[in-house]
Amino acid sequence: MVSPAVLLLILFFFIPVFLAFGLAFTNARLISPRPAEFIGFENFSTLFGDSVFWASLRNTLYFAAVVVPLQAGLGLVLALLVNAKVRGTNFFRTVYFIPVVTSIVVVSLLWEFMYQPDGLLNNIIRAVTFGHFEGTDWLSNPRTALPAIMAMSIWQAVGFHMIIWLSGLQTIPAEIYEAAEIDGASGWRTFRYITWPSLLATRVFILITITIACLSLFTQISVMTQGGPLDSTTTVVFMAVRTGYEQQQTGYAAAISLVFFVLVLLVSGVQRFLTRERA
């Protein structure tokens, strides 16, 4: 019964992973008449001396450092709001979740139009400031391109994490809140001593999934900026794909992927250690 799933897992996960590990130590190219040759750690020495790689790594970590807390925090706030026993919560749950089920390519294209010099965002800025500020070409400005993608990414995915937070909130027994209310606990104390500790498993899951998604940032970059301007939005995954397919340096791209794998493993391990349940 499990053989089809196991077969697909082997074909599309284990074999590519093993190939990436092997190709990282060769000079393989995507289309080349010459067979790949073993070159040891040459790809890695070239990579660590590549300024574009360090820029992409810096952009990736910057993106994760901003998006992870904001997206997780905003998702928790929305979950607390839609978890309230008031009318209309189902409507707002649906509204907040719509961007999640919308294709990320479509969302990226829509926000790209919004960020244009004559787009919706700049028109709103001009209207609110009565023409005193004109805005900017958000995706063509190295200072604003990555923050603009951050804002879009938070908006697009926050509904998904709201649902995860909401599922965690609904596992907390109502009797505990009733006891806290009888004891006269304020809303903040109820959240601090009941809600937050009870969401330990949920927040660990959310932090790890958001972090992995942020470190894997690719689609928004590919659609909206193609890594520009001046590599200000190039990420590690985008660099690996561009190197492997556009530049056809398969071995070098595999080395980038291997470094990315180690990065994700380290960050996830640190997060898991810091959020572990202490005795």
N, C-alpha and C positions, 0 to 999 in steps of 0.2 A: 504493500500500500504506500509506503514512503519512497519507493524506488524512483518515481518520476521527479519528486522534489529533490532527492539526493543527486540524481543525474544532472538536473539543472544547476544545482549548487556547485557541483564539481566543474561543469562546463563554463559557468559564468562567474565563478568566484575563485575557487581553488586554483584552477589552471592559469587564469590571468595573474593571480597573485604570485604564483611560482615563476611565471614567465617574466614578470616585472623584476623580481629579485634577481633572476639570471641575466636579463638584458641590461641591468644597471651596471654591470661590469664588462660590457662589450661596447663596440663602436657600431652597433647595428643601426641601419637606416631603414626607413619605411619602404622605399623602393630603391634597391641597389643591386647591381649585377654581382657584387662581391659578397661572399659570405661574411657573417659577423665574426669578429676576432676578439678574443679576450684581452682587455687592456687594464685589468686590475682596478685601482681606485682613481684612475685618471679623470673619469667623469665627475667624481666627487671633488677632486682638487680644483677642477675647472669651475664647478658649481659654486664652491665656497669663495672663489675669487671673482664671481660674476656680480657686478653691482645691481643688475636687474633682479637677481634672485634675492638679494638683501632688501631691495625696495619692495618686492612682492611679499616677502616675509613680514616686513614692517607693516605693510598695508593690511595683511591678513590678521595680524595680532591686534592692530589698532581697531579694525572692524569688529573683531570678537570682543575686545575689551569694552567697547561702547554698546554693541547690540545685545550681548548676553544679559547684562543687568537690566537694561531698559526694557527689553522684550519680556523677560521673565517677570519683572516688577509690574509692568503694565498689564500683562496677562493675569497676574494675581489680582490686581485692582478690578479689572473687568469681571473676573470670576466672582469676587466678593459682591459686586453690584448685581450681577444676574442671578446670584444665589439667594438674594433677598426674596422674601415672601410677599411680592407685590405683583400687581397685574402687568402684563406686557413683557415679562421676562423672556418668554419663548420667542417673541418677535426680535428682541435685541440679541439673543443668542444666535439667531439666524443671520441677522445683519452683520454681526461681528465675524461670523464664520464664512461668509460668502467669499471674501478674498482668498481664503485658504483653498477652496475648491476651484478657483479660477486659475487657469494656466499661468505659470510664472512668466512665460514668454509674453502672453497678452498683457499681463500687469506691467511688465517692464516696458513694453511699447507704449502703453497708455501714459505711464509716468514720464517716459521720454518726451512725449508731446507736451506734457504739462510743464516740463523743465526748459522748454525752448525759450529763446528770448521773447517771443510773442505768445508764449503759452499761458495757461491758466494761472500758474503761480505768480508770474510777474504782473499779470493783469490785476490780480487780487492785491499785490503789494502797491501798485500804482493807485488803485482805488482807495485803499485804506489810508495811504499817506497823502492823498490828494495830489499825486503827481510829483511829490518831492523825492521819491526814490524809485528808480527804474528797475531794480533787481539786477540780475546778471544772467549770463549764459551758463547755467548751473553745471552742466555736464562737460563744458569745454574749459572750465576754470579749474586748475589743479588744486586750488584751496577748497572748492565746494563740491567737486565731483564725487569723492568718496562719501562725505556726509550726506549728500543727496541720495545716494544709493542706500546708505544706512537707514534713512527715514522711510524709503519705500519698502525695504526689507522688513523693518519692524511692523509697518502697517499691514503687510501682506501675511505675515506668519503669526501675529499676536493672537488671532482667533483660535488657532490650533492649540496653543499653549493655555489659552483661557479654558478650553474644554478639558484639558488634562488637569489644570488646577481645580476646576469645578468638580471633576470626578473625585479628586482627593477630598474636597470640602464635604462632599455628600457621604463620605464614609465615616465622618466624625459623628458619634452618637449625639442626638439632640438632648439627651438627658444631662450631658455635661454642661451644655450651655444654659439649660434651665437651672441647674444647681448654681452656676456662676451668677446668674441673674438674681436668684434668691439671696445669695451672699452679698449682693450689691456691687459686683465687679463692674468696672467701667468697660466701655467698648474696646479701648486700647489694651487694658489688662486681659480681657477675654481673648483678644487676638494674640497677645504676647505669650500668655501662659497656656492657652488651650489650642487655638487654631494653628499657630506657627509650629509648635513642637509636633503636633499631629500630622503635619504635612512633610515630615522628614523624607520619607520614601518618594513622595511626589516631587519635591524640589530637587532631589538628587537626580531623578530621571530627567526632569526638565532642564536642569543646568547642563547635563551631559549631552542631551540631544540638541539643545540650542548651540552649544559650543562646537559640536561636530558639524552642524549645518553651517555655522559661520566660517569655520576653517575651510569648509568645502565650497565656499562661494565661487560660483562660476557663471551661471546662466545670466544673472543680472549684468555682470561685467561684459559678457559676450554680446548681449543684445544692445546695451545702452552706451558703452564707451570703448569696447574692444581693448581695454587696458590703458587707454589714454585718459587725459592728455599727459604726455611726458611720463608714462608709466605710473601715474599717481593713483590709478585704480587696478593695476596689475596685481593679481593674487597668485599664490603658489599653484593652485589647481589650474588657473587660467594659463599661467606660464608653462606648465607641464603639457597641457593640451596643445597650445600654440607651438611649442617646441617639437612635439611628437608628430603633429599632422601638417602644420603649415611649413615648418622647417625640416620635417621628415627625419629628425634626429631621435630615433626611437630609443637608443641606449641612453642618451642624455636625459630624455623625458622620463625614462624608467628610474633613473637616479633621483630626479626631482620627486617622483612619486614615492620612492622609498624614504626619502627625507621627510616628506609630508606624512607618511604612515607613522614614522617614529614621533613626529611632532604631536599628532593626534593622540597617540598612545600615552605620551608623557603628560599632556594637558589633562586628558581624561583620568589618568591615574592620580594626578595631584588633586583634581576636583573630588574624586571619590574618597581620597584620604582625608581631605579637609571637611567633607560633609558626612563622614562616617558616624554611626551612632556610638557615642561614647558610653562606657559602662558607668 
